[in-house]
Amino acid sequence: MRYCYKVTLLADVVMSSLSSTEVSESLDYLSGSAFMGIAANYLFTENRKNGKNYDVFDAVFSGKIRFLDAHPLIDGKRSFKIPLCLHKPKVKGAAKKYRFEGKPLEEGENKIQMKQVRKGFFIADGGTWTKVEPEHQYTMKSSYDSETRRAQDNALFGYDALVKGSEWVFVMEFDDEKKDIAEELNKFFISKNHRIGKSKTSQYGNVEIKRDDSLLSDCGTYEATENKYKVYADSRLCFFDENGQPTFQPTPEQLGFKDGEILWNESFVRKYVFTPRNATRNAYDGDIACIDKGSVFTVKSETGHNGRKVVGEYQSIGLGQIIVNPEFLKEHPEHLKDVDENDTKPAVQCNGPLVAWLESKQKEKDVEQKIAEQVNEARKLITWLESKQKEKDVEQKIAEKVTAAFASMPVGISPSQWGVLRAKARMALVEHTDWADFEYAIFLAGDAYLKKERLNSKWGTDKVKKLHSVCKNVCGNSTWNDIQKLRFFELLCAAAAKEAAKKTKDNGGK
């Protein structure tokens, strides 16, 4: 079964195509792994907080529930990646004749060279294809130096993002046996806004997901001629060879055929390697070598098949979606229309006193607009300075609480142990963890960090209770928010680590 959703970007979304921190172009689609991450995080949280017993690995990571990439919405329909077999004349000014092959186009005695149309998504209406290339927004950023209160030196970086306001179509497929969990995920997807992509703890990644099965529009298929079948990659495809190694040359059997051979001279394939990131573990997984979406295989088979099929590996994050003999590959398109193509009509020339007066008024309006923008920027600067002063005041109060609470702290703990607790507090701040959840994970849970058996010789029950009592006395009787409570715990552990290191040095390193 398949559920279809419309995804609206409420903020720019960074779907980085590289795992490094260098500037890289964003993907031109929303990766299915982002939606799988939302689902997995929800199910794990339900198991931990509400006592549910979801088998997350069997449901989400096994491929029984599949989260497909989100493609742009064009004229109320889910679009497809431009097939790599599509070519157009390379010479400017030549008649736009499209072909599903790269051979030169013969016009009389002349030969017109062809080139691939690689970028963009399309919907087909007969011989007319409507094409769109998702709009990108590039923004330069700089790290902030809290001491100098200005941009940090040598810390400039940039983000290429898909722009807010754009609309996308995302599909969740699932086997019948997982319908109950799929219904739970459906309710969660549409219950609130979500964050996806890179830098989602900052200004990026806010999206709205709404169920709309009317957008689920699969293309038709056509019957093969001469036993030749066109296999269109509707998503990225990953295959392993007999040795368990990634391969860019799948067998016909891996593409769902019982027999046959792949005609590589009539196929158009691009390779792609990406590195998925797990936000919960704050780490990258291994590289996935795959065949990029839009690739087209030509398979000659006596017992072929038509229609949509799921093949290969990593199906849970949307990989493996193929369509055999899609209707749009039956005949060459007659026209490829860009949604944002510019109007080529000549501008109307007007002269006279009325036009001059209107132009002067427009200039006055432009000046007023610039003044208003400068006033708005000044207001933002003042607001920002006020917020920084408030943050400084809160930091001062937290430091005072740390000093007051230090006398009640347990002793005999090594600096490294305090450093581990401080690091956990810092990670909780980065991930916007609630103080109650952090307190539960450190002190209260059955498998809480300070209750682990390997820490008994270093902490013991009395020291754990003493530290927990200090935290409850300060955080439980204050009006601080979760961030301020976590900041208090972080500074408290830092001060304790410093004091422990000093005592170790005074004792000759013992």
Secondary structure, DSSP 4 states (H G I P E B T S, - for coil): -EEEEEEEESS-BB-BSSSSSS--PBPSSB-HHHHHHHHHHHHHHHHHHS-----HIIIIISSSEEEPPBEEEETTEE-EEPPTT-EEESSTTS----BSS-SPEEETTEEE-EEE--S-EEEEETTEEEEE---EEEEEEEEEETTTTEEEEEEEEEEEEEPTT-EEEEEEEE-GGGHHHHHHHHHHHHHS-EE-SBTTTTT--EEEEEE-GGG-----B---BTTEEEEEESS-B-EE-TTS-EESS--TGGGT-SS-EE-GGG-B--EEEE--EETTTTEE---EEEEPTT-EEEEE-SS---EEEE-SS-GGGTTTEEEESBGGGSS--SEEEETTPPP-SPPPP--SHHHHHHHHHHHHHHHHHHHHHHHHHHHHHHHHHHHHHHHHHHHHHHHHHHHHHGGGS--S--HHHHHHHHHHHHHHHHTT--HHHHHIIIIISTT-GGG-GGGTTTTHHHHHHHHHHHHHHHHTTS---HHHHHHHHHHHHHHHHHHHHHHHHHTT--
